[in-house]
Amino acid sequence: MDDELSRLAYVTHSIGEFVVIADTRGYVTYVNKAFADRFGYTAGEVTGHRLDGFLAPATDPLLMRGI
């Protein structure tokens, strides 16, 4: 299991696509480097805050319901 988690951590940190993990209430628990680079926030600035606070107001409500 530790090897799988290590590989997952490596992949999410290394890929060019942004990855955001949020809990069931929409609070961010993880963002990768691509997210930080794209949106200009550090992981520490985003973690623990609601994801909808970092998205544009015009974000599709159907998308937000799925997050």
C-alpha positions in Angstrom: 0.0 0.0 0.0 2.8 2.4 0.8 4.3 1.8 -2.7 1.0 2.6 -4.3 0.6 5.8 -2.3 4.1 6.8 -3.2 3.5 6.3 -6.9 0.2 8.2 -6.7 1.9 11.1 -4.9 4.6 11.1 -7.5 2.2 11.1 -10.4 -0.1 13.8 -9.1 2.9 16.0 -8.3 4.6 15.5 -11.7 1.8 15.6 -14.3 1.1 18.8 -16.1 -2.6 18.7 -15.5 -3.9 20.2 -12.3 -5.3 17.9 -9.6 -7.5 19.0 -6.8 -8.9 16.8 -4.1 -11.7 18.0 -1.9 -13.8 16.4 0.8 -17.5 15.9 0.5 -18.2 19.4 1.8 -16.0 21.0 -0.9 -13.0 21.8 1.3 -9.7 21.3 -0.5 -7.5 18.7 1.0 -4.8 18.6 -1.8 -3.7 20.5 -4.9 -0.7 19.6 -7.0 2.0 21.8 -8.4 0.2 22.3 -11.7 -2.8 23.8 -9.9 -0.5 26.1 -7.9 1.3 27.2 -11.1 -1.9 27.7 -13.1 -3.9 29.7 -10.5 -1.0 31.3 -8.6 -1.9 29.9 -5.1 0.3 27.8 -2.9 -1.0 24.5 -1.6 -1.1 26.1 1.8 -3.3 29.0 0.7 -5.9 26.6 -0.9 -5.9 23.7 1.5 -8.7 23.9 4.1 -10.7 26.4 2.0 -13.8 25.7 -0.1 -13.0 25.0 -3.8 -15.8 27.2 -5.0 -14.0 30.2 -3.5 -11.2 29.7 -6.1 -13.3 29.3 -9.1 -14.8 32.0 -11.3 -18.3 33.1 -10.4 -19.5 32.0 -13.8 -18.5 28.4 -13.2 -21.3 26.0 -14.4 -23.5 25.0 -11.4 -23.6 21.4 -12.8 -19.8 21.2 -12.6 -19.9 22.5 -9.0 -22.5 19.9 -8.0 -20.2 17.2 -9.3 -17.2 18.4 -7.3 
